[in-house]
Amino acid sequence: MRALTVTDAEYVNDYQLRLTFSDGTSQVVDFGPFLTNHPHPQHNKYRQLAHFKCFRIDRGNVVWGRDWDLIFPVSQLHQGYVAPAVY
């Protein structure tokens, strides 16, 4: 069985992306709650929509930043949510 990957990502509005997965399903995921409640200063710039919109697909993941500053487990994205990181 192949690992689930993100095959396409499209900006919808605000902090929402429509993600398409390797199993043929798609999901709109709202990253807004994560970004507004996340305590890590490295991610603060992605609260600005201009930076948030600069995502890409890399090795089956939707990522932000040159060094993968922001990335989420594909399994969570597939279920339509992003959970806060535990430090």
C-alpha positions in Angstrom: 0.0 0.0 0.0 1.4 3.4 -1.0 1.6 6.3 1.5 -1.0 8.9 1.2 0.3 12.1 -0.3 -0.9 15.6 -1.3 -1.1 15.8 -5.1 -2.6 19.3 -5.5 -3.3 22.4 -3.4 -5.4 25.4 -4.3 -6.0 28.6 -2.3 -9.7 29.0 -1.5 -9.9 32.0 0.8 -8.7 33.4 4.1 -6.5 30.6 5.4 -8.2 27.8 3.6 -6.7 25.4 1.0 -8.4 22.8 -1.1 -6.1 19.8 -1.0 -6.3 16.8 -3.3 -4.8 13.5 -2.2 -3.3 10.5 -3.9 -6.4 8.4 -3.1 -8.4 10.8 -5.3 -10.2 12.6 -2.5 -10.1 16.3 -1.7 -10.6 18.3 1.4 -10.9 22.0 2.3 -8.6 22.6 5.3 -8.8 25.8 7.4 -5.3 26.6 8.7 -6.6 29.8 10.4 -7.3 28.4 13.9 -3.8 26.9 13.9 -2.1 30.0 12.8 -3.9 32.3 15.2 -3.4 30.0 18.2 0.1 28.7 17.5 2.7 30.0 19.9 5.8 29.5 17.7 7.2 32.9 16.4 8.7 31.2 13.3 5.2 30.7 12.0 3.9 34.2 12.7 4.7 35.5 9.2 2.2 33.0 7.7 -0.6 34.9 9.4 -0.1 37.4 6.6 -2.0 36.2 3.7 0.7 37.1 1.2 3.0 34.7 3.0 0.3 32.1 3.6 -0.4 31.9 -0.1 3.2 31.0 -0.9 2.8 27.3 -0.4 4.0 24.5 -2.6 3.8 20.7 -2.9 7.1 19.0 -2.1 7.5 15.2 -1.9 3.7 14.8 -1.3 3.4 17.4 1.4 2.0 20.9 1.3 4.8 23.1 2.7 5.6 26.7 3.4 9.1 28.3 3.4 12.3 27.3 1.8 13.2 25.0 4.6 9.8 23.6 5.3 9.0 26.2 7.9 5.4 25.0 8.1 4.2 21.5 7.4 1.4 19.3 8.7 0.9 15.5 8.8 -0.9 14.4 5.6 -3.1 12.1 7.6 -4.5 15.1 9.5 -5.0 17.1 6.4 -6.8 14.2 4.8 -9.2 14.3 7.8 -9.7 18.0 7.3 -8.0 19.5 10.3 -4.6 20.5 11.7 -3.8 19.9 15.3 -1.5 22.2 17.3 2.0 20.9 17.9 2.9 19.8 21.3 6.1 21.2 22.7 
